[in-house]
Amino acid sequence: TTGGLGPTHDDKTLGAIAEYLELDTHEDAAAARIVKRQYQELYQKGIVGSPDYTEKRAKMARLPEESEALDNRVGGAPGAFIVSKNGVLFALPGVPREMEFIFEDSVCPWIEEHLSGRLVERVVEFPIKDETVFAPFIDEVMKMNPDVYIKSMPKTYGSSDVLRVWISARGETEGELTERVNETIANLEGASGLQSEPAPEE
């Protein structure tokens, strides 16, 4: 997510995340250190009138339990990293420079560490206009192939007779990944009763 981490009444992103994940929020010690450091530096630069750790500034240090504070060297609000049973979530500030800093400093290294390995992807087209009709076939096949990702998009919405579909898998062995992707395409063809064609390069 991006935005909603600041000190005002309508900055509610972390509270909403905590509610969704059924977690409490608390003042995180690492987040508090980041906020205090940043406002001390902003004060020394003459950007803010006081370095005090006020109630509104402390609000930016309240994170969902079980989350990790992400350093923000550009602004005042830390980001948050949360691991849940459904996956991982990064909450970043909405100010572009702050978001970009945390993305490059914290998010990219995590992605590089955890999503290493080879990626095999094929792009095919199915002769169907309506993505909503094809969506149940994708759901069915993804349950059969949980390690394969499928994404569809109309080639030109409303004016094309084909639906473009991306099928990708990540792992260590290219041959095994290629076989897995090809099998998934065959499963899509079987579920939908439609024959796919390789998408032309653009």
C-alpha positions as CSV (number, residue, x, y, z in Angstrom):
1,T,0.0,0.0,0.0
2,T,1.0,3.6,-0.4
3,G,-0.2,6.6,1.6
4,G,-2.1,7.1,4.9
5,L,0.8,6.7,7.3
6,G,1.0,10.4,8.4
7,P,-0.1,12.2,11.6
8,T,-3.6,13.5,10.5
9,H,-7.0,12.1,11.4
10,D,-7.5,10.6,7.9
11,D,-4.2,8.7,7.9
12,K,-5.8,5.4,8.6
13,T,-3.9,2.8,6.5
14,L,-2.1,1.0,9.3
15,G,-5.2,0.9,11.5
16,A,-7.2,-0.6,8.5
17,I,-4.4,-3.2,7.9
18,A,-4.4,-4.1,11.6
19,E,-8.2,-4.5,11.6
20,Y,-8.1,-6.6,8.5
21,L,-5.4,-8.9,9.9
22,E,-7.1,-9.0,13.3
23,L,-4.1,-7.4,15.0
24,D,-3.8,-4.6,17.6
25,T,-1.6,-1.6,17.0
26,H,1.1,-0.5,19.4
27,E,3.8,2.1,19.6
28,D,6.7,0.3,17.9
29,A,10.1,1.1,19.5
30,A,12.0,1.1,16.2
31,A,9.4,3.2,14.5
32,A,9.5,5.7,17.4
33,R,13.3,6.0,17.0
34,I,12.9,6.7,13.3
35,V,10.3,9.4,13.9
36,K,12.3,11.1,16.7
37,R,15.5,11.0,14.6
38,Q,13.8,12.5,11.6
39,Y,12.1,15.3,13.4
40,Q,15.4,16.1,15.2
41,E,17.1,16.4,11.8
42,L,14.2,18.4,10.3
43,Y,14.4,20.8,13.3
44,Q,18.1,21.2,12.9
45,K,17.6,22.1,9.2
46,G,15.0,24.6,10.1
47,I,12.2,22.8,8.4
48,V,10.0,22.3,11.5
49,G,9.7,24.5,14.5
50,S,10.2,21.9,17.2
51,P,11.9,18.5,17.5
52,D,9.5,17.3,20.2
53,Y,7.9,13.9,20.0
54,T,4.3,15.0,20.1
55,E,1.2,13.0,20.2
56,K,0.6,13.4,16.5
57,R,4.2,12.4,15.7
58,A,3.9,9.4,18.0
59,K,0.8,8.4,15.9
60,M,3.2,7.7,13.0
61,A,5.1,5.1,15.2
62,R,1.9,3.1,15.9
63,L,2.2,-0.1,13.8
64,P,0.3,-3.3,13.7
65,E,1.7,-5.9,16.1
66,E,4.1,-8.4,14.5
67,S,5.2,-5.8,11.9
68,E,8.6,-4.4,11.3
69,A,9.4,-0.6,10.9
70,L,11.0,0.4,7.6
71,D,13.4,3.3,7.8
72,N,12.5,6.6,6.2
73,R,15.4,9.0,5.7
74,V,13.4,11.4,3.6
75,G,10.3,12.3,5.7
76,G,8.8,11.6,9.1
77,A,6.7,8.5,8.7
78,P,8.2,5.0,8.8
79,G,6.9,2.3,6.5
80,A,5.8,-1.1,7.8
81,F,6.5,-4.7,6.7
82,I,4.0,-7.3,7.8
83,V,4.1,-11.1,7.3
84,S,0.7,-12.8,7.5
85,K,-0.7,-16.2,6.7
86,N,-1.9,-14.8,3.4
87,G,1.5,-13.4,2.3
88,V,3.5,-10.3,3.0
89,L,2.5,-6.6,3.0
90,F,4.6,-3.4,2.6
91,A,2.9,-0.2,3.7
92,L,4.8,2.8,2.3
93,P,4.2,6.6,2.6
94,G,2.3,8.3,-0.2
95,V,4.8,11.1,-0.7
96,P,6.6,10.0,-3.8
97,R,10.2,10.7,-2.6
98,E,9.6,8.9,0.7
99,M,7.9,6.0,-1.0
100,E,10.7,5.7,-3.5
101,F,13.4,5.8,-0.8
102,I,11.8,3.0,1.3
103,F,11.0,1.0,-1.9
104,E,14.6,1.0,-2.9
105,D,16.1,0.7,0.6
106,S,13.8,-2.0,2.0
107,V,11.4,-3.5,-0.6
108,C,13.8,-4.2,-3.4
109,P,16.4,-6.0,-1.2
110,W,13.6,-8.2,0.2
111,I,12.3,-9.1,-3.3
112,E,15.8,-9.9,-4.5
113,E,16.4,-12.2,-1.5
114,H,13.1,-14.0,-1.5
115,L,12.2,-14.1,-5.2
116,S,15.5,-15.4,-6.6
117,G,15.7,-18.1,-9.3
118,R,14.7,-18.5,-12.9
119,L,11.5,-17.1,-14.3
120,V,9.8,-18.8,-17.3
121,E,6.8,-17.0,-18.9
122,R,4.7,-17.6,-21.9
123,V,2.1,-15.2,-23.4
124,V,-0.8,-16.7,-25.4
125,E,-4.1,-15.6,-26.8
126,F,-7.4,-17.3,-26.4
127,P,-10.3,-16.6,-28.9
128,I,-12.7,-15.0,-26.5
129,K,-13.7,-11.4,-25.9
130,D,-15.2,-11.5,-22.4
131,E,-12.6,-11.7,-19.7
132,T,-15.4,-12.3,-17.1
133,V,-16.3,-15.5,-18.9
134,F,-12.7,-16.8,-19.0
135,A,-12.0,-15.8,-15.3
136,P,-13.6,-19.0,-13.8
137,F,-11.3,-21.1,-15.9
138,I,-8.2,-19.3,-14.6
139,D,-9.5,-19.8,-11.0
140,E,-10.0,-23.5,-11.6
141,V,-6.5,-24.0,-13.2
142,M,-4.7,-21.9,-10.6
143,K,-6.0,-24.3,-8.0
144,M,-4.6,-27.2,-10.0
145,N,-1.3,-25.4,-10.4
146,P,-0.7,-23.3,-7.3
147,D,3.0,-22.6,-8.2
148,V,2.1,-21.0,-11.5
149,Y,0.8,-17.4,-11.9
150,I,-1.8,-16.6,-14.5
151,K,-2.8,-13.1,-15.6
152,S,-5.3,-12.1,-18.3
153,M,-6.0,-8.9,-20.1
154,P,-8.1,-8.1,-23.2
155,K,-5.8,-7.2,-26.0
156,T,-7.7,-4.0,-26.7
157,Y,-10.7,-3.8,-24.4
158,G,-14.0,-3.9,-26.3
159,S,-12.5,-4.1,-29.8
160,S,-10.6,-7.4,-29.9
161,D,-11.6,-10.9,-30.5
162,V,-8.8,-12.4,-28.3
163,L,-7.9,-12.4,-24.6
164,R,-4.2,-12.3,-23.9
165,V,-3.0,-14.5,-21.0
166,W,0.4,-14.5,-19.2
167,I,1.5,-17.8,-17.6
168,S,4.6,-17.7,-15.5
169,A,6.5,-19.8,-13.0
170,R,9.6,-19.2,-10.9
171,G,12.1,-21.7,-9.6
172,E,15.6,-23.2,-10.2
173,T,15.3,-25.5,-13.2
174,E,14.3,-23.9,-16.5
175,G,13.2,-27.2,-18.1
176,E,10.9,-28.1,-15.2
177,L,9.5,-24.5,-15.2
178,T,8.8,-24.7,-18.9
179,E,7.0,-28.0,-18.5
180,R,4.9,-26.6,-15.7
181,V,3.9,-23.5,-17.8
182,N,3.1,-25.6,-20.8
183,E,1.0,-28.0,-18.7
184,T,-0.9,-25.0,-17.3
185,I,-1.7,-23.7,-20.8
186,A,-3.0,-27.2,-21.7
187,N,-5.1,-27.1,-18.5
188,L,-6.6,-23.8,-19.5
189,E,-7.4,-25.1,-23.0
190,G,-9.0,-28.2,-21.5
191,A,-11.1,-26.2,-19.0
192,S,-12.3,-23.6,-21.5
193,G,-12.6,-25.8,-24.5
194,L,-10.6,-23.1,-26.5
195,Q,-7.3,-23.4,-28.4
196,S,-4.6,-20.9,-27.6
197,E,-2.1,-19.4,-29.9
198,P,1.2,-17.8,-29.1
199,A,0.8,-14.0,-28.7
200,P,2.6,-12.0,-31.4
201,E,5.5,-9.9,-30.3
202,E,4.8,-6.2,-30.1
